[in-house]
Amino acid sequence: LRMARRKCSTRALKRKAWVACSRYVRSRAADSHGMVNCFTCGQLLHWKATQASHAIPGRHNRVLFDLELIRPCCYRCNVPLRGQLHLFAARLIKENGLAWWERKEFESRGTLKLTRSDYEELIRRFSV
């Protein structure tokens, strides 16, 4: 007989989804040698030595899994320098335009309720 597995809590699923998303963002940006530049300072690092940083701070669902707002970043820029958001935002505005940035900022103020199945789908999507 197979024992029934206990379901993960929604909080645990959110954490697993974030770990998968972070890995996806960082590895996707790497070159064939696994190297990636920090989005804010440009330092060249192996993708496993980087972090996934957000252009708009917050751990809420509206920005947490938005791939347009997440880039690989070195520890120094992401943690002690708190993301260097002025540089981060400036680069994204240069890439996508001011209207795009203003829309993203506006959307980030809203709420987004994710279900267990939403988190499970995110885990599948990012675990490629």
C-alpha positions as CSV (number, residue, x, y, z in Angstrom):
1,L,0.0,0.0,0.0
2,R,1.1,3.5,-0.8
3,M,0.8,6.0,2.0
4,A,-1.0,9.2,1.1
5,R,1.4,12.2,0.9
6,R,0.5,15.2,2.9
7,K,-0.4,18.2,0.8
8,C,2.1,21.1,0.9
9,S,0.6,24.3,2.5
10,T,-0.1,27.1,0.1
11,R,2.7,29.0,1.7
12,A,5.1,26.1,0.9
13,L,3.8,26.0,-2.7
14,K,4.4,29.7,-3.1
15,R,8.0,29.3,-1.8
16,K,8.6,26.4,-4.2
17,A,7.2,28.4,-7.1
18,W,9.5,31.3,-6.2
19,V,12.6,29.0,-6.1
20,A,11.7,27.6,-9.5
21,C,11.0,31.1,-10.9
22,S,14.3,32.5,-9.6
23,R,16.3,29.5,-11.0
24,Y,14.5,30.0,-14.4
25,V,15.2,33.7,-14.6
26,R,18.8,33.4,-13.7
27,S,19.6,30.3,-15.8
28,R,17.7,31.7,-18.8
29,A,19.9,34.8,-18.9
30,A,23.2,32.9,-18.8
31,D,25.5,32.4,-21.8
32,S,26.7,28.9,-22.9
33,H,29.3,28.9,-20.1
34,G,26.7,29.7,-17.4
35,M,27.8,33.3,-17.0
36,V,25.5,36.3,-16.6
37,N,25.9,40.0,-16.0
38,C,24.3,41.6,-13.0
39,F,21.4,43.7,-14.4
40,T,22.3,46.8,-12.3
41,C,26.1,46.9,-12.0
42,G,27.2,44.6,-14.9
43,Q,29.4,42.3,-12.8
44,L,29.9,39.0,-14.6
45,L,29.1,35.9,-12.4
46,H,28.0,32.3,-12.8
47,W,24.2,32.3,-12.8
48,K,24.1,30.1,-9.7
49,A,26.0,33.0,-7.8
50,T,23.3,35.5,-8.7
51,Q,19.9,36.3,-7.3
52,A,16.6,37.1,-9.0
53,S,15.9,40.7,-8.3
54,H,12.7,42.7,-8.8
55,A,12.4,46.1,-10.3
56,I,9.4,46.8,-8.1
57,P,9.9,45.7,-4.5
58,G,7.5,43.5,-2.6
59,R,6.8,39.8,-2.1
60,H,3.1,40.0,-3.2
61,N,1.9,38.0,-6.1
62,R,1.3,40.9,-8.5
63,V,5.1,41.4,-8.9
64,L,6.6,38.2,-7.5
65,F,6.2,36.1,-10.6
66,D,6.2,38.8,-13.3
67,L,9.1,37.9,-15.5
68,E,9.1,41.3,-17.1
69,L,10.2,42.8,-13.8
70,I,12.8,40.2,-12.7
71,R,16.4,40.1,-13.7
72,P,19.6,38.4,-12.4
73,C,21.5,40.5,-9.9
74,C,24.5,40.2,-7.8
75,Y,24.1,39.8,-4.0
76,R,25.7,43.3,-3.4
77,C,23.2,45.1,-5.6
78,N,20.2,43.1,-4.5
79,V,20.7,43.0,-0.7
80,P,23.0,45.6,0.8
81,L,22.2,48.1,-2.0
82,R,18.5,47.1,-1.9
83,G,18.2,46.4,-5.6
84,Q,19.6,49.7,-6.8
85,L,16.1,50.4,-8.0
86,H,17.0,53.7,-9.6
87,L,19.4,51.9,-11.9
88,F,17.1,48.9,-12.4
89,A,14.1,51.0,-13.3
90,A,16.2,53.2,-15.6
91,R,17.4,50.2,-17.6
92,L,13.9,48.7,-17.9
93,I,12.5,52.1,-19.0
94,K,15.3,52.3,-21.6
95,E,14.4,48.8,-22.8
96,N,10.6,49.0,-22.7
97,G,9.6,52.7,-22.6
98,L,8.2,55.0,-19.9
99,A,4.5,54.1,-20.7
100,W,5.3,50.4,-20.1
101,W,7.0,51.3,-16.8
102,E,4.1,53.5,-15.6
103,R,1.6,50.7,-16.5
104,K,3.7,48.1,-14.5
105,E,3.9,50.5,-11.5
106,F,0.2,51.0,-11.6
107,E,-0.5,47.3,-11.9
108,S,1.8,46.5,-9.0
109,R,-0.5,48.3,-6.6
110,G,-3.3,45.8,-7.3
111,T,-3.8,42.5,-5.6
112,L,-3.6,39.1,-7.2
113,K,-5.0,36.0,-5.4
114,L,-3.3,32.8,-6.4
115,T,-4.7,29.3,-5.6
116,R,-2.9,26.1,-4.9
117,S,-3.3,25.1,-8.6
118,D,-1.9,28.4,-9.7
119,Y,1.2,27.8,-7.7
120,E,1.5,24.3,-8.9
121,E,1.2,25.5,-12.5
122,L,3.9,28.1,-11.9
123,I,6.2,25.4,-10.5
124,R,5.6,23.3,-13.7
125,R,6.1,26.3,-15.9
126,F,9.4,27.3,-14.4
127,S,10.8,23.8,-13.9
128,V,11.9,23.4,-17.5
